[in-house]
Amino acid sequence: MVRSLQQQNLERLSIPAKVFGSDEVSRNCQSYMTANPARNAESWKREADRAAKEAELLRSLTPDQAIQRIEQIRQAEKAKQVT
């Protein structure tokens, strides 16, 4: 038995609709369809680990070195946003 794509989507959205309300889910349908909690948790963990390592590095530097490092990071982030 082949289920239609629309029926599969409705089934997938039924739990978030029960939890968050059907109005909320219908307004943000795409975000609920693409939600992947396990992948999000892994990404957040990697980001937290990276931030902890960066904080440890900054604590080990002198204040002037730390300021230079922060400025370098900001410049690199701005360059990423431009490209």
C-alpha positions as CSV (number, residue, x, y, z in Angstrom):
1,M,0.0,0.0,0.0
2,V,1.5,3.3,-1.1
3,R,0.8,6.3,1.1
4,S,0.7,9.7,-0.4
5,L,3.4,12.2,0.5
6,Q,0.8,14.5,1.9
7,Q,-0.5,11.7,4.2
8,Q,3.1,10.9,5.3
9,N,3.7,14.6,6.1
10,L,0.5,14.9,8.1
11,E,1.5,11.8,10.2
12,R,4.9,13.3,10.8
13,L,3.5,16.6,12.0
14,S,0.8,15.1,14.2
15,I,3.1,14.8,17.3
16,P,4.5,18.3,17.1
17,A,0.9,19.6,16.6
18,K,-0.2,17.8,19.8
19,V,2.8,19.2,21.7
20,F,3.0,22.8,20.3
21,G,-0.5,23.3,18.9
22,S,-1.7,23.0,15.3
23,D,-1.6,26.7,14.7
24,E,2.1,26.9,15.6
25,V,3.0,23.9,13.5
26,S,1.0,25.1,10.5
27,R,2.8,28.5,10.6
28,N,6.2,26.8,10.8
29,C,5.6,23.6,9.0
30,Q,9.0,23.4,7.3
31,S,10.9,23.7,10.5
32,Y,9.0,20.9,12.1
33,M,9.4,18.7,9.0
34,T,13.2,19.2,9.0
35,A,13.7,18.9,12.7
36,N,16.4,16.4,13.7
37,P,17.0,16.5,17.5
38,A,19.9,14.1,17.4
39,R,21.8,16.0,14.7
40,N,21.1,19.3,16.5
41,A,22.4,17.9,19.8
42,E,25.6,16.7,18.1
43,S,26.1,20.1,16.5
44,W,25.5,22.0,19.7
45,K,27.9,19.7,21.5
46,R,30.6,20.3,19.0
47,E,30.0,24.1,19.2
48,A,30.2,23.9,23.0
49,D,33.4,21.9,22.9
50,R,34.9,24.4,20.5
51,A,33.9,27.4,22.7
52,A,35.3,25.7,25.8
53,K,38.6,25.1,24.0
54,E,38.7,28.7,22.8
55,A,37.9,30.0,26.4
56,E,40.7,27.9,27.8
57,L,43.1,29.3,25.2
58,L,42.1,32.9,26.0
59,R,42.6,32.3,29.7
60,S,46.1,31.1,29.0
61,L,47.0,34.3,27.1
62,T,48.1,37.6,28.4
63,P,45.4,40.3,28.1
64,D,47.0,41.9,25.1
65,Q,47.4,38.5,23.4
66,A,43.7,37.7,24.2
67,I,42.6,41.0,22.7
68,Q,44.5,40.2,19.5
69,R,43.1,36.7,19.3
70,I,39.5,38.0,19.7
71,E,40.1,40.6,17.0
72,Q,41.4,37.9,14.7
73,I,38.4,35.8,15.3
74,R,36.0,38.7,14.7
75,Q,37.8,39.5,11.4
76,A,37.6,35.9,10.3
77,E,33.9,35.8,11.1
78,K,33.2,38.9,9.1
79,A,35.2,37.5,6.2
80,K,33.0,34.4,6.3
81,Q,29.8,36.5,6.2
82,V,31.0,38.4,3.2
83,T,31.7,35.3,1.2
